[in-house]
Amino acid sequence: MQRSPDTPGVIAPPPLIAFAALLLGLALDWVLPSSALRHIFGLVTRLVFGGMLIAAGMVLAIAAVQRFRRAGTNVEPWKPSVSLVTDGIYALTRNPMYFALILMLAGIGIALGSDWIMILSIPAALLLHFGVIKREERYLEQKFGESYRAYMRRVPRYWV
C-alpha cells in the first residue's frame, strides 16, 4: 500500500495477509496433501481446540475494534490514527487485532487438520510483524511522541 503523509504505510491490509495464508494453505492441502495434524489429533480434539482459538481470536478482535471505535479512531491501519488507544484490551497488549488474526488462522488450521495453514501462519505472523506492526510503531511514535513511547514501555507488544 502506498504511504500517505499521515499513515504508517503498511504493506497490505492485515486481514488480507491472513486470508492469503489461509487460501494458499488450502491450495497446498489440495496439491501437496500433508496430514500430520490429522494423525496426531482426532477430529473432535481438533474441532474443540481449533474452535477455542477461533473464538478467542474473535473475542479479542471485537474488543479491540470496539475500543478503537469508542475512541473515534480508524481501525484500518492504512488510514490516519486520530487518537492513541491505551486502555481496555490495549492496556494488556499493543496489538490485539493482529494477535487475534493469527489465533484465528491457527484455529482454522487446527480445526481443518491443515498442516499447510499451520506452517503458513508463521510467515503470515512475520509479515504482520515486519510489514504492519513495525511500520505502525514508527508512525505512532512519530505522531504521538513521548505518549506512545511511555505506552510502549508499559505494555508488551504481544502480551508477553
VENPE-V812633 format. One record per residue. N is the residue number from 1. RES is the residue in one letter. SS is DSSP state (helix for helix, strand for strand, loop for the rest). PSI is psi in whole degrees, -180 to 180 (none if undefined). Layout:
n->(N,N)
res->(RES,RES)
ss->(SS,SS)
psi->(PSI,PSI)
This chain:
n->(1,2,3,4,5,6,7,8,9,10,11,12,13,14,15,16,17,18,19,20,21,22,23,24,25,26,27,28,29,30,31,32,33,34,35,36,37,38,39,40,41,42,43,44,45,46,47,48,49,50,51,52,53,54,55,56,57,58,59,60,61,62,63,64,65,66,67,68,69,70,71,72,73,74,75,76,77,78,79,80,81,82,83,84,85,86,87,88,89,90,91,92,93,94,95,96,97,98,99,100,101,102,103,104,105,106,107,108,109,110,111,112,113,114,115,116,117,118,119,120,121,122,123,124,125,126,127,128,129,130,131,132,133,134,135,136,137,138,139,140,141,142,143,144,145,146,147,148,149,150,151,152,153,154,155,156,157,158,159,160)
res->(M,Q,R,S,P,D,T,P,G,V,I,A,P,P,P,L,I,A,F,A,A,L,L,L,G,L,A,L,D,W,V,L,P,S,S,A,L,R,H,I,F,G,L,V,T,R,L,V,F,G,G,M,L,I,A,A,G,M,V,L,A,I,A,A,V,Q,R,F,R,R,A,G,T,N,V,E,P,W,K,P,S,V,S,L,V,T,D,G,I,Y,A,L,T,R,N,P,M,Y,F,A,L,I,L,M,L,A,G,I,G,I,A,L,G,S,D,W,I,M,I,L,S,I,P,A,A,L,L,L,H,F,G,V,I,K,R,E,E,R,Y,L,E,Q,K,F,G,E,S,Y,R,A,Y,M,R,R,V,P,R,Y,W,V)
ss->(loop,loop,loop,loop,loop,loop,loop,loop,loop,loop,loop,loop,loop,helix,helix,helix,helix,helix,helix,helix,helix,helix,helix,helix,helix,helix,helix,helix,helix,helix,helix,loop,loop,loop,loop,helix,helix,helix,helix,helix,loop,loop,helix,helix,helix,helix,helix,helix,helix,helix,helix,helix,helix,helix,helix,helix,helix,helix,helix,helix,helix,helix,helix,helix,helix,helix,helix,helix,helix,helix,helix,loop,loop,loop,loop,loop,loop,loop,loop,loop,loop,loop,loop,loop,loop,loop,loop,helix,helix,helix,helix,loop,loop,loop,loop,helix,helix,helix,helix,helix,helix,helix,helix,helix,helix,helix,helix,helix,helix,helix,helix,helix,loop,loop,helix,helix,helix,helix,helix,helix,helix,helix,helix,helix,helix,helix,helix,helix,helix,helix,helix,helix,helix,helix,helix,helix,helix,helix,helix,helix,helix,helix,helix,helix,loop,helix,helix,helix,helix,helix,helix,helix,helix,helix,loop,loop,loop,loop,loop,loop)
psi->(140,139,127,170,-30,47,161,-12,46,152,-25,158,128,-41,-31,-36,-48,-41,-39,-42,-40,-50,-43,-40,-44,-40,-43,-35,-36,-43,-43,73,139,137,33,-46,-39,-30,-31,-44,139,169,-48,-45,-46,-44,-41,-52,-45,-43,-38,-42,-43,-46,-43,-43,-41,-44,-45,-46,-44,-44,-40,-46,-43,-39,-41,-45,-41,-35,-11,25,163,136,-38,124,-3,5,160,144,127,-37,161,120,120,5,-177,-138,-26,-7,-12,-34,144,-16,55,-32,-40,-38,-41,-42,-46,-39,-46,-41,-47,-40,-42,-43,-44,-48,-41,-9,35,104,-38,-42,-41,-44,-45,-13,-25,-54,-31,-43,-40,-40,-43,-43,-54,-33,-15,-63,-49,-37,-41,-41,-44,-44,-49,-36,-41,-40,-43,-4,-131,-32,-43,-39,-41,-41,-43,-37,-31,-34,130,153,-45,33,-10,none)
